[in-house]
Amino acid sequence: MNVLDWQKEVNKRKDELIKDTQNLLRIRSLLDEENATDDAPLGEGVKEALDFMLALGEKDGFTAKNVGSLAGHLEFGEGEEIVGVLCHVDVVPEGDGWTSDPFGAEIRDGKIFARGAIDDKGPTMAAYYAMKIVKELELPLSKRVRMIIGTDEESDWRCVEHYFKHEEMPSIGFAPDADFPIIYAEKGISDFDLVQTGYNEEADREVLAKVVYFQAGRRYNMVPDFAKASLVVHLEHTEVVQRYINFLKKTELEGKYYIDNGELILELQGISAHGMEPDNGKNAGILMASFLASLQLDEKACQYFQFVSQYLCDDSRGRKLGIACTDDITGDLTINVGKLSYTKENGGRLGFNVRYPVTNDMGETKNKLESLIENEHFRLENFSDANPHHVEEDDVLIQTLKKVYEQQTGEKAELLSIGGGTYARSLKSGVAFGPLFPGREDVAHQKDEYMFIEDLLKAAAIYAQAIYELANNFET
């Protein structure tokens, strides 16, 4: 057959691709367990986004299936084997400071702005249109093509866990949820809490202030962009306020202070970023904690804030905790403290998101950490772990995607590793493939998240050829 111009096929459908992307982005698909129902176990928002994709696929002639309202799939083609395209339609909370409505899907300067634009609704729609093009062209395939749609990727992956208990596992596939050219290795990911168990008692301790409460962060995998603390100051508020003003000047951060019912309220603005690289943001929680640690606090608060200041401030690599490690495949271990909280009644908690190299033994790392924190009056709770993922360079999947990327872009397909975790790790032979092109800023999980329309169209063309090549030529 003649060589297909995949980009031309995408451009024919440009207007509807953009419209469908905007409609999906306008759904506020956040995890909402507080208002969960049997029909929407993770909340109405994510269920609405899943239903939107399944209805769209059914309209366009795909076989659609809802799997427990946690996940679903769209499928076409015939054959025993399945090529999987693994996507998700849930998003992280929008945060503060947006220029436009985070769920308005506004187009300006050649970009679509919305939470989920790059992670992962925009890429999901690009992959959907790629499947639609291959289907509408009636190209010969030897395998089925299935888009698997998850709704809990940003939290606990209950969607894919449930899905693969009930449905077939694709023999090969990709997730459009990271970077181009090809992500062949993903770090292991552990989430857990450190919970304060006590404090060191000090006789005749002079106390300037007591911390009533402190809170920062919503998710393990996001750098907190806002922190708030309430203090009861025993002397004049002016001393603490002046210290806070000096702290804001020194750190070049924005913050507020005011009195509410006799308590001094401190607020701090940081910069959000994806937890896989905490240094791309400014952790408002850790920074606020470091300021509070400089005050003469009550014993319980002092233990908590001194721990944060001593072991977590200015160190996202775990050096101060004694768990730093690295390898040539995936690089450094990273720590994001995504949730911080303290109350005078219950003490403090810290929510950790640790991403570790493929060669690291997380069991040993956990043991080291537990040995240290025991002496600091903390214990480890709610531990979860997703193993690292690594596909060898000579795998046929990688060789096929390299060929497609190089043909479409004219650029060499370098193999990359990431700290992020994608659904690709659910498959033995699975990689993350786009949508972020080399040189583009990664704005996932940040305010004013966007995707270039040009990149949306370009990614769709790459995915279309990739789906065709994998479903037609791949030998297992």
N, C-alpha and C positions, 0 to 999 in steps of 0.2 A: 504493500500500500504506500501511497505518497506520505512524505514526512509531514506530520501535523504541525500547524502553527498554534501551539497551545495558548499563547498570549492573545492571539487574534480571537480564539474561541471565548476566552475570558472577557475580552473587551466587548464582545457582542452582548454580553450579559451584565455589563458594568452597572447600569442603573439599578437593575433589580438586586444585584449583589449588595450594593451600597444601602439600598432601602431595607433589605432584610437584615443587614448588619445593624443598622440603626434601630430597627424594631426590637431586635434581641437585646441590644444594649440598654434600651429604655426600661427593661424589666429589672427591678431591684432584687436581684437573686442572692440575697444574703442568708446564711445559716440563721435559723430562728427556731431553736428547739423549745423555747418557752411557749410558743404558740403552735407547736406541732400537733398534727392530727393523724389518724390512721391513713388518711388519703395523702397527707403531706407530712411525712415523718421528720423532715428537716426544715419544715416551714413552707408557707405558701409561695414565697418568692422564688425559691429554687425549683419548686414544683411547676410554677408557671413557665419558667424558662425551659424546663425539660419538655413540658407539653407543647410549647411553641415549636421546638425543633421537631418533635415527633409529628405534629400536625403539618408542618411544612413539608417534611419528607413524604408523608402519606399523600399529600396533594400532588407531589411531583412523581408519584408512582413507585416510591421505595416501599419495601416491607418494613413496617414500623412495629416496635414492641416496647411496651413499658414494663420494666422489671422491678416491681415493688415500689414504684414511685421514688426509688433511690437512684435508678439509672435507667437507661433504655438504649435501643439501637435502631439504626436505619441500615437496610441491606439491599443489595441487588447482585445479580449474577448467579452462576451455578458452579458447582464443584464441591468436593469434599473439604478442601482447605479454605481457610479464611485469611484475607489480608485485613488487618485491623487498623483503623484510624481512631486513636483514643483522645477524646476531647473532654472538656468540662465547661459547664455553664454557671457554676457558682463563682462568686467574687468575694474579695476581702472587703471589710467595711471601707467606706469612702474616705473617712477622715475629714479634716478641716482644710480651709484655705483655698478651695477651688475657685477658678476664674468664672466658670459656668457650671450649670447644673451637672453633678456627677453622673446622672442618669438621663441627661438630655440628649446625648449623642449629637452634639452640635458639631457642624463642619466649619472649620476656618483654617486658612493657610494650608489647605491641602491635607488636613488631618481630621480624623474623627476623634473627638474628646469624650471620654466616658470611663467610668470604672469598668474594667473588663475589656477595654478596647484592644490591648495587646495581650492580656492574660485573663481569659482565653477565648472570649466570645468572638472577637474579630477573626482570629485564626480558625476557630471552629467553623465560622461561616465561609471562610476561604476554602477550607477542606470540603465543606458540604458542596459548594459550587464546583469544586474539582471532581467530586463523585458524580454530580449531576451532568457535567460535561461528558465524562466517559460514558455514562449511561445513555445520554441523548444521542451520542455519536454511534451507538450500537456497535462498539468495538468488540472484537472477539476476546473473551476472557476464559481462562481455565480455572479460575477460583472465584469465590464469592468475595465481595468487598463489603465491609461492615464498619460503619461509624458507631463507636461505643461512646455514649454521652453520660458523663458522671456529674454528680451534684454536690460532692463533698471533698473535692480535691484540696481545697484550701484549709481543711481541718483534719479529719481523721480517716479519710479514704473509705468510709463505710459503704460508699456507693459501689466501688469496684470489688470490694470484699463480698458484698451481697451478690453482685452481678455474676462473678465467676463461680459462685456456689451453685448457680442455676443455669448458666449458659456456657457455651463452648469457648475455649481459649483459642484465639487466633494463632496460627503457626508463625506469623511474622507481622510486623506492623510498625507504625511510628506515631508519635504524639506531636502535634503542631503547637508546642507549648514551651519553647525555649529559644534557641538561637540557630541561625544558619551559620556555617554549612551543616555540620552533623555533630550531635552530642553523642559520643560513644561511651561515655562514662559519667555516672552520677554518684555523688557522695552518699554515704549512709546518713540517715536523719533520725535523731533521737529527740523526743520531747519529754520533759519531766519538770516537776516542781521541787524546789528546795523550800522546806517549811521550818520556820524558826521554832525551836523546842525550849529555849530558855535564854538566860543571859548571865553575865558575870556580875556578881554583887560587889559593890564598892562602898565602903563605909565613908561617911562624911562627904559624899559627892555633891559638889555645888551644881545645881541645875538651873540653866537659863530658861529652858522651854521644854514643854512636853508635847509630843506629837500625838494629836488626836486621831488623824488618819492621813494616809498617803496613798495615791493611786496613779498608775500610768500603764498604758498599753491594753490592747484588746485581744491580740492573737500572738501565739508563740512565734509565728513566722513573719511578723512585722516589727520594724523598729518603731517604738512608741514616739509619736510626735507631740504628745501633750502630757504634762504631769501636774498634779495638784496636791497640795498639802495644807493641813489645818493645824495650827500650833496654839497652845496656850502659853503665853509668854509671862514669866513671873515678875519681871521688872518692866521697864519701858519698852514699848514696841519699837521705838525709834532705832535702837541699837541693831536689832535683827533686820529691820527694814534697810538700814544703811549698808549692812553687810550684803544683803541681797542685791541692792543696787550696784554695789561694787562687783559682785559676782556676775551680774548681767553684762556689765561693761567689759569685764575681763574675758568672758566667753563669747561676747558679741551675739548674745541670744536675746530674744524678746520674751518678756514676762510681765506679770502683773502682781500687785499686792494690795490687799484691802482688809478692813476689819468687818467681821460678820458675827453678830452676837457675842462680841468680846473676844473672838478668836481671830488670829492673824492668818489670812488665807494667802498662800503663794501659788502662782500659776506660772508654768514655763512652756514655751513653744520649742519643739525640736524639729527635726526633719525626718519624715517617714521614708523607709526604703524596704526592699525585700530582705527578709532575714538571712538569705544565703550569703549576703555580703553586708554585714552591719556597718562597715566603715563608709558605705555610701550614704548613710543617714547620720543624724545626731540624736542619740537616745535621750529623750527628755527625762525619762525615769532615772537612768543612771546619773545624769548630770544633776538633777534635783537632789538625788540621794547624796551625791558627793558634797553638795552645799550643806544639806542638813547634818551630815557627818561632821562638819566643821564647827557646829554649835555644841554647847554644853547641854546635852539632852538627858532625859531620864534613862535609867539603865537598860530597860528593854529596848527602847528606840535606838539607843547608842549601839547596842550589839548588832542590830539589823543594819543600820546605815553605815556603820564602820565596816561591816563585812562587804557590803556593796562597794564602798569606796576603795577598800584595800585590795579586793580580788577581781573586780569587774570594770573599774574605771580605766579608760584608755587601754583596754586589752580585749580585743575580740578573738584572740587566738588561744586563750587558755593557758598562757605562760604562767601567770600568777597563781593559777589553780593547780599547776603542775601536770596538765594534761595535753599540752601542745604536741602536735605531730604533723607530719607532712609526707607526701610522696610525689613522684614525678608524673603520676597519672592524673590525680585530681587536686593536688596542692594541699593547702593548709586546712587543718581543723578550724572551724569557726564557731563562735558562740554568740547567739543573739538572745538577750534577755528581753523577751517580748511582753511580759506581764510582771508588774511589780505592785505590791500592795502591803499596807501596814495599818493595823488599828491598835489602839492601846489595850483593847480587851484580848485580842487574838494573836497579837504579834505580827510577824511579817512572812510574806511568801514571794518567791521569785520563779517565774516561768521561763525555763530554758529551752532553746531550740539549738541543738548541737549538730553540726554537719561535719562528718569525718571522712578521711580519705579511704579509698577502696581497700588499702592494705592494712588499715587499722583494726584492732580487736576492740570493739566497743565494750565488751565485758570487762576487759582490763581497765579501760578508761573509767568506767563506772565505779569499779572497786577503788581506784586511786581517789576519785572525787569523794566517795563516801567516807574514806579514811580521813580526809582533810576536814570535811564539813562537820563530822561528829564532834571534833574538838572546838568547833566554832558555834555549837548549839544549833545545828540544823540537821534535818534528815531529808532523804530523797523519797519522793512519792510520785505516783502516776506515771511511771516510766513506760514509754513506748519506743519501739525501734523499727525502722525500715532499713533493711540491709542495703549496702552499696550495689550498684548495677554497672556491669562492664561487658561490652560486646567487642570481640576481637576484630582487629582491622581487616582481616582477610575474609570476614563473614560476607556471604553473598548479599545480604541486605545492605551492608555499608557500601560494597562495591557498586551496587545498583543505584543507590542514592547519590553517590559521588558522581557517577556518570550523568545522572539527570541534572544535578545542580550545575555541573561544569558546562553541560550543553546549553542550559537555560541562561546562565549568567556570564559565561566566558571566563569565570574565575576559578582558581584552584579550590577544591573542596577540602579544606583543612579539617582534621578531626579535633573536636573540643571536648572538654569536660566541664561540668558545672557543679555548684553546690546545691542547686535546686533539685527538687524531686518531681519527676513527671510520671504520668501513667505508663510511659514506656517501660518502666522497671517492672510492670506487671507481667510482661512477656519475656520469655527466655531470649528470643531474638527480636528485640524492640529498641528503638532509639528515639530521641527527641530530634525533630527536624523542623527548624524555623520556629516562629516567623520573623525573629529579629535579625535583620541583615547586618553584616559587618559595618561598623562605623556609626550605626544608629545608637542613640542614647536609650538605655534600658529604663523605662519609666513605670514598669510594673509595680503595683502597690504604692505608688506615689500620687500626690495630688496632681490634677491636670494630666492624668494618664491619657495617652493617645496612640493612634496608629496612623501612619501615612497611608492615604488612599492608594498611592502608587505602589506601596509595599503590599497592601491587601491584594491588589490585582496580580502583582508579580508572584506572590506566594501561591495564589490559587492556580496559576499556570504551572508552577513547579510541582504542586501537589497532584495536579491532574496527570501530568506525565508520570510521576512517581507511582501513582495508583495503577495506571495502565501497565507500566513496566513490571511491577511486582505481581499483579494479578494475571499477567499474560505469560511472563517469562521465568518467574522464580521457580527454581527446583529445590525441593526440600530433601 
